Amino acid sequence: MKTKKKARKSIDPLPDSFSSGEEAGEFWDTHSTSDYEDQLEPVEMTFDIKRRHFEIEIDRESFLALNAHAKKVNKPVNILASSILKEKLVS
């Protein structure tokens, strides 16, 4: 009795390099790293995360007012929002 062999799917060759992060993203959006495990190399990395970012929802009118004031005082919106919150919450 003959046994059936699993048909291997055709795997695209792994490019030597990508011209941009976008190109790499497009490749990995349509390919699985598990198909390339034999070509991957371990990498030693260290992360030193010192800042965290949080998102909050605000209404449209508040954002528009905040944005207009940020332009007026020549500050980034996130910096202005943080300073306003700190000022109001510390009082």
C-alpha distances in whole Angstrom, upper triangle without the diagonal:
4,7,10,13,16,19,22,25,28,30,34,36,38,41,44,46,48,51,52,51,50,48,46,46,45,42,41,41,38,36,35,36,32,31,34,34,33,36,39,41,43,47,50,52,55,56,60,60,64,64,62,63,63,63,65,66,69,71,71,75,75,73,75,78,76,75,79,80,78,79,82,82,80,77,73,73,70,73,76,74,73,77,78,76,77,81,80,78,80,84
4,7,9,13,15,18,21,24,27,30,32,34,38,40,43,44,47,48,47,47,44,42,43,41,38,37,38,35,33,32,33,29,28,30,31,30,33,35,38,40,44,47,49,52,53,57,57,61,61,60,60,60,60,63,63,67,68,69,73,72,70,72,75,73,72,76,77,75,76,79,79,77,74,70,70,68,70,73,71,71,74,76,73,75,78,78,76,78,81
4,6,10,12,15,19,21,24,28,29,32,35,37,40,41,45,45,44,44,41,39,39,38,35,34,35,32,30,28,29,26,24,27,27,27,30,32,35,37,40,43,45,49,50,53,54,58,58,56,56,57,57,59,60,63,65,65,69,69,67,69,72,70,69,72,74,71,72,76,76,73,71,67,66,64,67,70,68,67,71,72,70,71,74,74,72,74,78
4,6,9,12,15,18,21,24,26,29,32,35,37,38,42,42,41,41,38,36,36,35,32,31,32,28,26,25,27,24,22,25,25,25,28,30,33,35,39,42,44,47,48,52,52,55,56,54,54,54,54,57,57,60,62,62,66,66,63,66,69,67,66,69,71,68,69,73,73,70,68,64,63,61,64,67,65,64,68,69,67,68,72,72,70,72,75
4,6,9,12,15,18,21,23,25,29,31,34,35,38,39,38,38,35,33,33,32,29,28,29,26,23,22,23,20,19,21,22,22,24,27,30,32,35,38,40,44,45,49,49,53,53,51,51,52,52,55,55,59,60,61,64,64,61,64,67,65,63,67,68,66,67,70,70,68,65,61,61,59,62,64,62,62,66,67,65,66,70,70,68,70,73
4,6,9,12,15,18,21,23,26,29,31,32,35,36,35,34,32,30,30,29,26,25,25,22,20,19,20,17,15,18,19,20,22,24,27,29,33,36,38,41,42,46,46,49,49,48,48,48,48,51,51,55,56,57,60,60,58,60,63,61,60,63,65,62,63,67,67,64,61,58,57,55,58,61,59,58,62,63,61,62,66,66,64,66,70
4,6,9,12,16,18,21,24,27,29,30,33,34,33,32,29,28,28,26,23,23,23,20,18,18,19,17,14,17,19,19,21,24,27,29,32,36,37,41,42,45,45,49,49,47,47,48,48,50,51,54,55,56,59,59,56,58,62,60,58,62,63,61,61,65,65,63,60,56,56,54,57,60,58,58,61,62,61,62,65,66,64,66,69
4,6,9,12,14,17,20,23,25,26,29,30,29,29,26,24,25,23,20,20,21,17,15,15,16,14,11,14,16,16,18,20,23,26,29,32,34,37,38,42,42,46,46,45,45,45,45,48,49,52,53,54,57,57,54,56,59,57,56,59,61,58,59,62,62,60,57,53,53,51,54,57,55,55,58,60,58,59,63,63,62,64,67
4,6,10,12,15,18,21,23,24,27,27,27,26,23,22,22,20,17,17,17,14,12,12,14,13,10,13,15,16,17,19,23,25,28,32,33,36,37,40,41,44,44,42,42,43,43,45,46,49,50,50,54,54,51,53,56,54,53,56,58,55,56,59,59,57,54,51,50,49,51,54,53,52,56,57,56,57,60,61,59,61,65
4,7,9,12,15,18,20,21,24,25,25,24,21,20,20,18,15,16,17,13,11,12,14,14,10,12,15,15,16,18,22,25,27,31,32,36,36,40,40,44,44,42,42,43,43,46,46,49,51,50,54,54,51,52,56,54,52,55,57,54,54,58,58,55,53,50,50,48,51,53,52,52,56,57,56,57,60,61,60,62,65
4,6,9,12,15,17,18,21,22,21,21,18,16,17,16,12,13,14,11,9,10,11,11,7,9,12,13,13,15,19,21,24,27,29,32,33,36,37,40,40,39,39,40,40,43,44,47,48,48,52,51,48,50,53,51,49,52,54,51,52,55,55,52,50,47,47,45,48,50,49,49,52,54,53,54,57,58,57,59,62
4,6,9,12,14,14,17,19,19,18,15,14,15,14,10,11,13,10,8,11,12,13,9,10,13,14,13,15,18,21,23,27,28,31,32,36,36,39,39,38,38,39,39,42,43,46,47,47,50,50,47,48,51,49,47,50,52,49,49,53,53,50,48,45,45,43,46,49,48,48,51,53,52,53,56,57,56,58,61
4,6,9,11,13,16,18,18,18,15,13,16,15,11,12,15,13,10,12,12,13,10,9,12,12,10,13,16,19,21,25,26,30,31,34,35,38,39,38,38,40,40,43,44,47,49,48,52,51,48,49,52,50,48,51,53,49,49,53,53,50,48,44,45,43,46,49,48,48,51,53,52,53,56,57,56,58,61
4,6,8,10,14,15,15,16,13,11,13,13,9,10,13,12,10,11,10,12,10,7,11,11,8,10,13,16,18,21,22,26,27,31,31,35,35,35,35,36,37,40,42,44,46,46,49,48,45,47,49,47,45,48,50,46,47,50,50,47,45,41,42,40,42,45,45,44,48,50,49,49,53,54,53,54,58
4,5,7,10,12,13,14,11,9,13,12,9,11,14,14,12,14,13,15,13,11,14,14,11,12,15,18,18,22,23,26,27,30,31,34,34,34,34,36,37,40,41,44,46,45,48,48,44,45,48,46,44,47,48,45,45,48,48,45,43,40,40,39,41,44,44,44,47,49,48,49,52,53,52,54,57
4,7,10,13,14,15,12,11,15,15,12,14,17,17,15,16,15,17,16,13,15,14,11,12,13,16,17,20,21,25,26,29,30,33,34,34,35,37,38,41,43,45,47,46,50,49,45,46,49,47,44,47,48,45,45,49,48,45,43,40,41,39,41,44,44,44,46,49,48,49,52,53,53,54,57
4,7,9,10,12,10,8,12,13,11,13,16,16,15,17,15,18,17,14,17,17,13,13,14,17,16,20,20,23,24,27,28,31,31,31,32,34,35,38,40,42,44,43,46,45,42,43,46,43,41,44,45,41,41,45,44,41,39,36,37,36,38,41,41,40,43,45,45,46,49,50,49,51,54
4,5,7,9,6,6,9,10,9,11,14,15,14,16,15,19,18,16,18,19,16,15,17,19,18,21,21,23,24,27,27,30,30,30,30,32,32,36,37,39,41,40,43,42,39,40,42,40,38,40,42,38,38,42,41,38,36,33,34,33,35,38,38,38,41,43,43,43,46,48,47,49,52
4,7,8,6,8,11,12,11,14,16,17,17,20,19,23,22,19,22,23,19,19,20,22,21,23,23,25,25,28,28,30,30,30,30,32,32,35,37,39,40,39,42,41,37,38,41,39,36,38,40,37,36,40,40,36,35,32,33,32,34,37,37,37,40,42,42,43,46,47,47,48,51
4,5,5,6,9,10,11,13,14,16,17,19,18,22,22,20,22,23,20,19,20,22,20,22,21,23,23,25,25,27,27,27,26,28,28,32,33,35,36,35,38,37,34,35,37,35,32,35,37,33,33,37,36,33,31,28,29,29,30,33,34,34,36,38,38,39,42,44,43,45,48
4,5,5,6,9,10,11,12,15,15,17,16,20,20,19,20,22,19,18,19,20,18,20,19,21,20,22,22,24,24,23,23,25,25,29,30,32,34,33,36,35,31,33,35,33,31,34,35,32,32,35,35,32,30,27,27,26,28,31,31,31,34,36,36,37,40,41,40,42,45
4,5,5,6,9,10,10,13,14,17,17,21,20,19,22,24,21,20,22,23,22,24,22,24,23,25,24,27,26,25,24,25,25,28,29,31,33,32,35,34,31,32,35,33,30,33,35,32,31,35,35,32,30,27,27,27,29,32,31,32,35,36,36,37,40,41,41,43,46
4,5,5,6,9,10,11,12,15,16,19,18,17,20,22,19,18,20,22,21,24,23,25,25,27,27,30,29,28,27,29,29,32,32,35,36,35,38,38,34,35,38,36,34,37,38,35,35,39,39,36,34,31,31,30,33,35,35,35,38,40,40,41,44,45,45,47,50
4,5,5,6,8,10,10,12,12,16,16,14,17,19,16,15,17,18,18,21,20,22,22,25,25,28,27,26,26,28,28,31,32,35,37,36,39,38,35,36,39,37,35,38,39,36,36,40,40,36,34,31,32,30,33,35,35,35,38,40,39,40,43,44,44,46,49
4,5,5,6,9,10,12,12,16,16,15,18,20,18,17,19,20,19,22,20,23,22,25,24,27,26,25,24,25,25,28,29,32,33,33,36,35,32,34,37,34,32,35,37,34,34,38,38,35,33,29,30,28,31,33,33,33,36,38,37,38,41,42,41,43,46
4,6,5,7,9,12,13,17,16,16,19,21,19,18,21,22,22,25,24,26,26,28,27,30,29,28,27,28,27,30,31,33,35,34,37,37,34,35,38,36,34,37,39,36,36,40,40,37,35,32,32,31,33,36,35,36,39,40,39,41,44,45,44,46,49
4,5,6,6,9,10,14,13,12,15,18,15,15,18,20,20,24,23,26,26,29,28,31,31,30,29,30,30,33,34,36,38,37,41,40,37,38,42,40,37,40,42,39,39,43,43,40,38,35,35,34,36,39,38,38,41,43,42,43,47,47,47,49,52
4,5,5,7,8,11,11,11,13,16,14,14,16,18,18,21,21,23,23,26,26,29,28,27,27,28,28,31,32,35,37,36,40,39,36,38,41,39,37,40,42,39,39,43,43,40,38,34,34,32,35,38,37,36,40,41,40,42,45,45,44,46,50
4,6,8,10,13,13,14,16,19,18,17,20,21,22,24,24,26,25,28,27,30,29,27,26,27,26,29,30,33,34,34,37,37,34,36,39,37,35,38,40,38,38,42,42,39,37,33,33,31,34,37,36,36,39,40,39,41,44,44,43,46,49
4,7,10,12,11,13,16,18,17,17,21,22,23,26,26,28,28,31,30,34,33,31,30,31,30,33,33,36,37,37,41,41,37,39,42,41,39,42,44,41,42,45,45,43,41,37,37,35,38,41,39,39,43,44,43,45,48,48,47,49,52
4,7,9,8,9,12,15,14,14,17,19,21,24,24,27,27,30,30,33,33,31,31,32,31,34,35,38,40,40,43,43,40,42,45,43,41,44,46,43,44,47,47,45,42,39,38,37,39,42,41,41,44,46,44,46,49,49,48,50,53
4,5,6,7,9,13,12,12,15,17,19,22,22,25,25,29,28,32,32,30,30,31,31,34,35,38,40,40,44,43,40,43,45,43,42,45,47,44,45,48,48,45,43,39,39,37,39,42,41,40,44,45,44,45,48,49,47,49,53
4,5,5,6,10,10,8,12,13,15,18,19,22,23,26,26,30,30,29,29,31,31,34,36,39,41,41,45,44,41,43,46,44,42,46,47,44,45,48,48,45,42,39,39,37,39,42,41,40,43,45,43,44,48,48,47,49,52
4,5,5,9,10,10,13,14,17,20,21,24,25,28,29,32,33,31,32,33,34,37,38,41,44,44,48,47,44,46,49,47,45,49,50,47,48,52,51,48,46,42,42,40,42,45,43,43,46,48,46,47,50,51,49,51,54
4,6,8,9,10,14,16,18,22,23,26,27,31,31,35,35,34,35,36,36,39,40,44,46,46,49,49,46,48,51,48,47,50,52,49,50,53,53,50,47,44,44,42,44,47,46,45,49,50,49,49,53,54,52,54,57
4,5,5,7,10,13,15,19,21,24,25,29,30,33,34,33,34,35,36,39,41,44,46,46,50,49,46,48,51,48,46,50,51,48,49,52,52,49,46,43,43,41,43,46,45,44,48,50,48,49,52,53,52,53,57
4,5,5,8,10,13,17,19,22,24,28,28,32,33,32,33,35,36,39,41,44,47,47,51,49,46,49,51,49,47,51,52,49,50,53,52,50,47,43,43,41,43,46,45,44,47,49,48,48,52,53,51,52,56
4,6,8,11,14,18,20,24,26,30,31,35,36,35,36,38,39,43,45,48,50,51,54,53,50,52,54,52,50,54,55,51,52,56,55,52,49,46,46,44,46,49,48,47,50,52,51,51,55,56,54,55,59
4,7,10,13,16,19,22,24,28,29,33,34,34,35,37,38,42,43,47,49,49,52,51,48,50,53,50,48,52,52,49,50,53,53,49,47,44,44,42,44,47,46,45,48,51,49,50,53,54,53,54,58
4,7,9,13,15,19,21,24,26,29,31,30,32,34,35,39,41,44,46,46,50,48,45,47,50,47,45,49,50,46,47,51,50,47,44,41,41,39,41,44,43,42,45,47,46,46,50,51,49,50,54
4,6,10,13,16,19,22,24,28,29,30,31,34,35,39,41,44,47,47,50,49,46,48,50,47,46,49,50,46,47,51,49,46,44,40,41,39,40,44,43,41,44,47,46,45,49,50,49,50,53
4,7,10,13,16,19,21,25,27,27,29,31,33,37,40,43,46,46,49,47,44,47,49,46,45,48,48,45,46,49,48,45,42,39,40,37,38,42,41,39,42,45,43,43,47,48,46,47,50
4,6,10,13,16,19,22,24,25,27,29,31,35,38,41,44,44,47,45,42,45,46,43,42,45,45,42,43,46,45,42,39,36,37,34,35,39,38,37,39,42,41,40,44,45,43,44,48
4,7,10,14,16,20,22,23,25,28,31,34,37,40,44,44,47,45,42,44,46,42,41,45,45,41,43,46,44,41,38,35,36,33,34,38,37,35,38,41,39,38,42,43,42,42,46
4,7,10,13,16,18,19,22,25,27,31,34,37,40,41,43,41,38,41,42,39,38,41,41,37,39,42,40,37,34,32,33,30,30,34,33,31,34,37,35,35,38,40,38,38,42
4,7,10,13,15,17,20,23,26,29,33,35,39,40,42,39,37,39,40,37,36,40,39,36,37,40,38,36,32,30,31,28,28,32,31,29,31,34,33,32,35,37,35,35,39
4,6,9,12,13,16,19,22,26,29,32,35,36,38,36,33,36,37,33,33,36,35,32,34,37,35,32,29,26,27,24,24,28,27,25,27,30,29,28,31,33,31,32,35
4,6,9,11,15,18,21,25,28,30,34,35,37,34,32,35,35,31,31,35,33,30,32,35,32,30,27,25,26,22,22,26,25,23,25,28,26,25,29,31,29,29,32
4,6,8,11,14,17,21,24,27,30,31,33,30,28,31,32,28,28,31,30,27,29,32,30,28,24,22,22,19,19,23,22,19,22,25,23,22,25,27,25,26,29
4,7,10,14,17,20,24,26,29,31,32,29,27,30,30,26,26,30,28,25,28,30,27,26,22,20,21,17,17,20,20,17,19,22,20,19,22,24,23,23,26
4,7,10,14,17,20,22,26,27,28,25,23,26,26,23,23,26,25,22,24,27,24,23,19,17,17,14,13,17,16,13,16,19,17,16,20,22,20,20,24
4,7,10,13,17,19,23,24,26,23,21,24,25,21,22,25,24,22,24,27,25,23,20,17,17,13,14,17,15,13,16,18,16,16,20,21,19,20,24
4,7,10,14,16,19,21,23,20,18,21,22,18,19,22,22,19,22,24,23,21,18,15,14,10,12,14,13,11,14,16,14,15,19,19,18,20,23
4,7,10,13,17,18,20,18,16,19,20,17,18,22,21,19,22,24,23,22,19,16,14,10,13,15,12,11,14,15,13,14,18,18,17,19,22
4,7,10,13,15,17,15,13,17,18,15,16,20,20,18,21,23,23,22,18,15,13,10,13,14,11,11,15,15,13,15,19,18,17,20,23
4,7,10,13,15,12,11,15,16,14,15,19,19,17,20,23,22,22,19,16,13,11,14,14,11,11,15,14,12,15,17,16,16,19,21
4,7,9,12,10,9,13,14,13,14,18,18,18,20,23,23,23,20,17,14,13,16,16,12,14,17,16,14,17,19,18,18,21,23
4,7,8,6,7,10,11,10,12,15,15,16,18,20,21,21,19,17,13,13,16,14,11,13,16,14,13,16,18,16,17,20,21
4,6,5,6,9,10,11,12,14,16,16,19,20,21,22,20,18,15,15,18,16,14,16,19,16,16,19,20,18,19,23,24
4,5,5,6,9,10,10,12,14,15,17,18,20,20,19,17,14,15,18,17,14,18,20,17,18,21,22,20,22,25,26
4,5,5,6,9,10,11,12,14,15,16,18,20,19,18,14,16,18,16,14,18,19,16,17,21,21,19,21,24,24
4,5,5,6,8,10,11,12,14,15,16,18,16,15,12,13,15,13,11,14,15,12,13,17,17,15,17,21,21
4,5,5,6,8,10,10,12,14,15,16,14,13,9,11,13,11,10,13,15,13,14,17,18,17,19,22,23
4,5,5,6,9,10,11,12,14,15,14,13,10,13,15,13,12,16,17,15,16,20,20,19,22,24,25
4,5,5,6,9,10,11,12,14,13,13,10,13,14,11,11,15,15,13,15,18,17,17,19,22,22
4,6,5,6,9,10,11,12,10,10,7,9,11,8,7,11,12,10,12,15,15,15,17,20,20
4,5,5,6,9,10,10,9,8,6,9,11,9,9,13,14,13,15,18,18,18,20,23,23
4,5,5,6,9,10,10,11,9,13,14,11,12,16,15,14,17,19,19,19,22,24,24
4,5,5,6,8,9,10,8,12,12,9,10,13,13,11,14,17,16,16,19,21,21
4,5,5,6,5,6,5,9,9,6,9,12,11,11,14,16,16,17,20,21,22
4,6,5,6,8,8,12,12,10,12,15,15,15,18,20,19,21,23,25,25
4,6,8,10,11,14,13,11,14,16,15,15,18,20,19,20,23,24,24
4,6,9,10,13,11,9,12,14,13,13,16,17,16,18,21,22,22
4,7,9,12,10,9,13,15,14,15,18,19,18,21,23,24,25
4,6,8,7,6,10,11,11,12,15,16,16,18,20,21,22
4,6,5,6,9,10,11,12,14,16,17,19,20,21,23
4,6,5,6,9,10,11,12,14,15,16,18,20,22
4,5,5,6,9,10,11,12,14,15,16,18,20
4,6,5,6,9,10,11,12,14,15,16,19
4,5,5,6,9,10,11,12,14,15,17
4,6,5,6,9,10,11,12,14,16
4,6,5,6,9,10,10,12,14
4,5,5,6,9,10,11,12
4,6,5,6,8,10,11
4,5,5,6,8,10
4,6,5,6,9
4,6,6,6
4,6,6
4,6
4
